[in-house]
Amino acid sequence: MWQIRSWHFWKHWCSVLALFQAGLVGAGRQAIAILLLTLAVHVLPRAALQSVELPLLSWSFLLTAIGCVLTRDRFLDATEDRVRRASQSMRPSNPTVVSRVACTQCLIAAAALAATGLAGPPNWLREVECSLAYGRYIQIAWSGVFSMGCVLFAVTAHAAYRAFRCG
């Protein structure tokens, strides 16, 4: 009995993750961009970047996130097709309603994650970073993780938009 439930559980979550495939690929691309940008900023001379390094990285992460969102590839096309089929199976009389709702919800999540990433970590986390030797990396990780989440939801919103716009 447990094996049957376990199989249904994994089958359900795999189908949900398939709807986020393009977003997950975009978040992976964003992770690579974050790593490269962080390394590039740390290679530059320290005196020139002391005060602007962290805001520069946060805005750079957001700009690369926009680039990841606007990238069209086969993963976006596949996710668009999956969203379209899911919309048609949920509400055959008006399938674009489900795609529009998914697009709106993903856009709200992406905007909230982008704003939170730019705002920086909360005060209690800033106090923790002051006590750590490598505390400044908390701010970089904060902006990076939130920009990856922003990309995940924004790319999924892009696929949902294309599903109701082109479908």
Rosetta blueprint (number, residue, H / E / L):
1 M L
2 W H
3 Q H
4 I H
5 R H
6 S H
7 W H
8 H H
9 F H
10 W H
11 K H
12 H H
13 W H
14 C H
15 S H
16 V H
17 L H
18 A H
19 L H
20 F L
21 Q H
22 A H
23 G H
24 L H
25 V H
26 G H
27 A H
28 G H
29 R H
30 Q H
31 A H
32 I H
33 A H
34 I H
35 L H
36 L H
37 L H
38 T H
39 L H
40 A H
41 V H
42 H H
43 V H
44 L L
45 P L
46 R H
47 A H
48 A H
49 L H
50 Q L
51 S L
52 V L
53 E H
54 L H
55 P H
56 L H
57 L H
58 S H
59 W H
60 S H
61 F H
62 L H
63 L H
64 T H
65 A H
66 I H
67 G H
68 C H
69 V H
70 L L
71 T L
72 R L
73 D L
74 R H
75 F H
76 L H
77 D H
78 A H
79 T H
80 E H
81 D H
82 R H
83 V H
84 R H
85 R H
86 A H
87 S H
88 Q H
89 S H
90 M H
91 R L
92 P L
93 S L
94 N L
95 P L
96 T H
97 V H
98 V H
99 S H
100 R H
101 V H
102 A H
103 C H
104 T H
105 Q H
106 C H
107 L H
108 I H
109 A H
110 A H
111 A H
112 A H
113 L H
114 A H
115 A H
116 T H
117 G H
118 L H
119 A H
120 G L
121 P L
122 P L
123 N H
124 W H
125 L H
126 R H
127 E H
128 V H
129 E H
130 C H
131 S H
132 L L
133 A L
134 Y L
135 G L
136 R H
137 Y H
138 I H
139 Q H
140 I H
141 A H
142 W H
143 S H
144 G H
145 V H
146 F H
147 S H
148 M H
149 G H
150 C H
151 V H
152 L H
153 F H
154 A H
155 V H
156 T H
157 A H
158 H H
159 A H
160 A H
161 Y H
162 R H
163 A H
164 F H
165 R H
166 C H
167 G L
